[in-house]
Amino acid sequence: MSIFEGLNRPEILNNYTHKTELLALLKKGDMVAFDAIYNRYCQKLYRFVFRYLKQKEDAEGIVQEVFIKVWETREKIDLYQSFDSFLFTIAYNATISLLRKRMTVSKSKEFLRNDQEISSSDYIINEIHYKELKANVEQLLSQLTPRQQEIYRLSRENGFNHAEIAQKLGISCNTVKNHLVSVLKFLRAKLNNDLTLNIFFICFFL
């Protein structure tokens, strides 16, 4: 049976909400925890990969590849390191690998000079950048209204779609959409002014 059979069940998120708890259970091979992790990250991963590939099927394939690797290496997950950075590094590397295959040899060489696959040493640097960006995002979110913060977190951190957020908060889907558009426009404007932040991390949060 495929490890993805029966996934994408939003109600699982109601059973486990603390990410550290989920990861600890995942390390032990808990499928319910894996389901919850999948539901929490699959949409964000898809958006991230799609921005590079621009093809639905390829993006979906990368997302599946990422979660297969997470399951196969679950015992090696470090609870004291950023799982988010780890997850998106896998997605980024898989995306770059696919882009290589699309290119001619000459174009591939030119591309790789400017966008190398993230190595283990790069991961340490990216971990630092991730924490820096996360702190920046949190500081910017504190400038928003409580309702805007709540909607953003439900969407980006918990993986809820517009309809689920609307139902949970008792508001319309259009209201949810308008709030998210405003929040993301605000964050992009602020983050894009920081030249030290690259597209990898901006895509992750936005």
DOFIGU-516440 format. One line per field, with one value per residue (C-alpha): residue number from 1; residue in three letters; x, y, z. Coordinates in nm, 4 decimals. Layout:
% residues N
nr = c(NUM_...)
rest = c(ALA_...)
X = c(X_...)
Y = c(Y_...)
Z = c(Z_...)
% end
This chain:
% residues 206
nr = c(1_2_3_4_5_6_7_8_9_10_11_12_13_14_15_16_17_18_19_20_21_22_23_24_25_26_27_28_29_30_31_32_33_34_35_36_37_38_39_40_41_42_43_44_45_46_47_48_49_50_51_52_53_54_55_56_57_58_59_60_61_62_63_64_65_66_67_68_69_70_71_72_73_74_75_76_77_78_79_80_81_82_83_84_85_86_87_88_89_90_91_92_93_94_95_96_97_98_99_100_101_102_103_104_105_106_107_108_109_110_111_112_113_114_115_116_117_118_119_120_121_122_123_124_125_126_127_128_129_130_131_132_133_134_135_136_137_138_139_140_141_142_143_144_145_146_147_148_149_150_151_152_153_154_155_156_157_158_159_160_161_162_163_164_165_166_167_168_169_170_171_172_173_174_175_176_177_178_179_180_181_182_183_184_185_186_187_188_189_190_191_192_193_194_195_196_197_198_199_200_201_202_203_204_205_206)
rest = c(MET_SER_ILE_PHE_GLU_GLY_LEU_ASN_ARG_PRO_GLU_ILE_LEU_ASN_ASN_TYR_THR_HIS_LYS_THR_GLU_LEU_LEU_ALA_LEU_LEU_LYS_LYS_GLY_ASP_MET_VAL_ALA_PHE_ASP_ALA_ILE_TYR_ASN_ARG_TYR_CYS_GLN_LYS_LEU_TYR_ARG_PHE_VAL_PHE_ARG_TYR_LEU_LYS_GLN_LYS_GLU_ASP_ALA_GLU_GLY_ILE_VAL_GLN_GLU_VAL_PHE_ILE_LYS_VAL_TRP_GLU_THR_ARG_GLU_LYS_ILE_ASP_LEU_TYR_GLN_SER_PHE_ASP_SER_PHE_LEU_PHE_THR_ILE_ALA_TYR_ASN_ALA_THR_ILE_SER_LEU_LEU_ARG_LYS_ARG_MET_THR_VAL_SER_LYS_SER_LYS_GLU_PHE_LEU_ARG_ASN_ASP_GLN_GLU_ILE_SER_SER_SER_ASP_TYR_ILE_ILE_ASN_GLU_ILE_HIS_TYR_LYS_GLU_LEU_LYS_ALA_ASN_VAL_GLU_GLN_LEU_LEU_SER_GLN_LEU_THR_PRO_ARG_GLN_GLN_GLU_ILE_TYR_ARG_LEU_SER_ARG_GLU_ASN_GLY_PHE_ASN_HIS_ALA_GLU_ILE_ALA_GLN_LYS_LEU_GLY_ILE_SER_CYS_ASN_THR_VAL_LYS_ASN_HIS_LEU_VAL_SER_VAL_LEU_LYS_PHE_LEU_ARG_ALA_LYS_LEU_ASN_ASN_ASP_LEU_THR_LEU_ASN_ILE_PHE_PHE_ILE_CYS_PHE_PHE_LEU)
X = c(0.0000_0.1294_0.2275_0.0107_-0.3078_-0.5686_-0.3767_-0.5045_-0.7480_-0.7700_-0.9374_-0.6071_-0.4754_-0.7274_-0.5599_-0.2034_-0.1119_0.2366_0.4983_0.7619_0.5134_0.4318_0.7977_0.8747_0.5919_0.6988_1.0499_0.8879_0.6987_0.3582_0.1466_-0.1089_0.1724_0.2999_-0.0498_-0.0626_0.2806_0.1737_-0.1449_0.0430_0.3087_0.1854_0.0200_0.3125_0.5572_0.3472_0.3334_0.7078_0.7960_0.5399_0.7025_1.0117_0.8616_0.5365_0.3924_0.1276_0.2227_0.5936_0.5270_0.2988_0.5634_0.8288_0.6010_0.5411_0.9138_0.9842_0.7424_0.8674_1.2170_1.0882_0.9267_1.2316_1.4671_1.2264_1.4568_1.7235_1.4992_1.6648_1.4102_1.6523_1.6964_1.4424_1.2269_1.0869_1.4299_1.5142_1.1920_1.2239_1.5904_1.4872_1.2217_1.4647_1.7279_1.4723_1.3439_1.6921_1.7571_1.4456_1.5323_1.8713_1.7027_1.4957_1.7945_2.0502_2.4004_2.5235_2.2265_2.2538_2.6159_2.5250_2.2302_2.4277_2.6952_2.4270_2.2046_2.3940_2.2248_2.2314_2.5124_2.5444_2.7652_2.5164_2.2433_2.4081_2.4082_2.0494_1.9493_2.0853_1.9084_1.5865_1.5910_1.6725_1.3883_1.1439_1.2252_1.1750_0.8399_0.7245_0.8200_0.6272_0.3242_0.3135_0.2345_-0.0847_-0.4277_-0.5033_-0.7481_-0.4899_-0.2334_-0.4810_-0.5775_-0.2144_-0.1134_-0.4091_-0.3199_0.0606_0.1402_-0.1540_-0.2221_-0.5925_-0.7579_-0.9864_-1.3062_-1.1672_-1.0506_-1.3848_-1.5731_-1.3452_-1.3688_-1.7290_-1.6484_-1.6829_-1.4251_-1.3918_-1.3041_-1.0368_-0.8983_-0.8900_-0.7091_-0.4482_-0.3904_-0.3293_-0.0989_0.1098_0.1391_0.2631_0.5159_0.6490_0.7016_0.8939_1.0964_1.1931_1.3732_1.6173_1.8719_2.0065_1.6862_1.6698_1.3753_1.4060_1.3015_1.0582_0.8743_0.8593_0.6820_0.4739)
Y = c(0.0000_0.3461_0.5640_0.8344_0.6288_0.7918_1.1158_1.4712_1.4401_1.7865_1.6460_1.4840_1.8292_1.8479_1.5561_1.6874_2.0539_2.0799_2.0218_1.8813_1.6207_1.5276_1.4918_1.2797_1.0447_1.0456_0.9359_0.6302_0.5475_0.6822_0.7051_0.9420_1.1856_1.1456_1.2214_1.5371_1.6517_1.5887_1.7916_2.0729_2.1125_1.9706_2.2893_2.5115_2.2717_2.2589_2.6396_2.6594_2.4014_2.5290_2.8740_2.7119_2.4479_2.6111_2.2650_2.1057_1.7397_1.8002_2.0005_1.7290_1.4679_1.6613_1.6970_1.3216_1.2597_1.4877_1.3083_0.9666_1.0778_1.2173_0.8822_0.6812_0.8976_0.9660_0.8130_1.0717_1.3747_1.6133_1.7583_2.0382_2.1653_2.3416_2.0774_2.3463_2.4327_2.0628_1.9925_2.2803_2.2043_1.8578_2.0151_2.2720_2.0125_1.7857_2.0826_2.1824_1.8212_1.8190_2.1541_2.0131_1.7382_1.9925_2.1854_2.1246_2.0512_2.4033_2.5740_2.3434_2.4427_2.8102_2.7597_2.5610_2.8282_3.0609_2.8234_2.5336_2.2523_2.3078_2.1066_1.9992_2.3004_2.5315_2.3835_2.5243_2.8706_2.8284_2.7266_3.0589_3.2495_3.0642_3.1612_3.5203_3.5387_3.3704_3.6317_3.9068_3.7634_3.7343_4.0958_4.2080_3.9992_4.1739_4.4955_4.3457_4.3187_4.0086_3.8859_3.9208_3.7330_3.4563_3.4117_3.4129_3.1485_2.9251_2.9451_2.9343_2.7487_2.5093_2.4603_2.5487_2.6533_2.9562_2.7594_2.5926_2.9252_3.0876_2.8076_2.8120_3.1898_3.2346_3.4723_3.4598_3.3132_3.6538_3.8103_3.5461_3.6013_3.9798_3.9559_3.7176_3.9355_4.2349_4.0443_3.8881_4.2185_4.3797_4.1026_4.0930_4.4681_4.4578_4.1433_4.2425_4.5422_4.3065_4.1973_3.9236_3.7224_3.4944_3.3463_3.0125_3.1599_3.4158_3.1354_2.9334_3.1969_3.3512)
Z = c(0.0000_-0.0890_0.2053_0.0486_0.0490_0.2693_0.3144_0.2800_0.5686_0.7347_1.0459_1.1431_1.2309_1.5123_1.6906_1.6857_1.6676_1.8149_1.5460_1.7832_1.9031_1.5451_1.4514_1.7567_1.6618_1.2970_1.3965_1.5558_1.2356_1.3378_1.0213_1.1759_1.2530_0.8971_0.7670_0.9770_0.8586_0.4997_0.5424_0.7119_0.4431_0.1119_-0.0147_0.0830_-0.0814_-0.3961_-0.4219_-0.3656_-0.6321_-0.8823_-0.8802_-1.0294_-1.2577_-1.3752_-1.4439_-1.2234_-1.2751_-1.2207_-0.9044_-0.7670_-0.8459_-0.6552_-0.3532_-0.3488_-0.3853_-0.0885_0.1419_0.0352_0.1329_0.4632_0.5418_0.4385_0.6480_0.9361_1.1979_1.1122_1.1720_1.4173_1.6584_1.7459_1.3892_1.1704_1.0038_0.7735_0.6379_0.6045_0.4147_0.1713_0.1103_-0.0111_-0.2329_-0.3697_-0.4552_-0.6233_-0.8229_-0.9372_-1.0375_-1.2552_-1.4098_-1.5051_-1.7026_-1.8935_-2.0162_-2.2845_-2.1604_-2.2374_-2.0735_-1.7756_-1.7155_-1.7301_-1.4960_-1.2405_-1.2186_-1.0836_-0.8875_-0.7326_-0.5464_-0.1728_-0.0153_0.3463_0.4215_0.2512_0.4684_0.7804_0.6227_0.5081_0.8591_0.9853_0.7078_0.7786_1.1455_1.0548_0.8054_1.0426_1.3057_1.0469_0.9411_1.3018_1.3647_1.0565_1.1515_1.4878_1.2991_1.1547_1.3125_1.5245_1.2587_0.9800_1.1878_1.2623_0.8973_0.7832_1.0384_0.9577_0.5890_0.5881_0.9097_0.9394_0.5687_0.5815_0.2556_0.2226_0.2835_0.5971_0.7392_0.6608_0.8351_1.1391_1.1845_1.0750_0.7901_0.4115_0.1731_0.0076_0.3415_0.3964_0.0472_0.0868_0.4194_0.2761_-0.0293_0.1966_0.4311_0.1536_-0.0300_0.2909_0.3630_0.0075_0.0043_0.3313_0.2619_-0.0909_0.0534_0.2257_-0.0347_0.1926_0.1537_-0.1493_-0.3337_-0.1553_0.1766_0.0381_-0.1427_0.1777_0.3834_0.1060)
% end
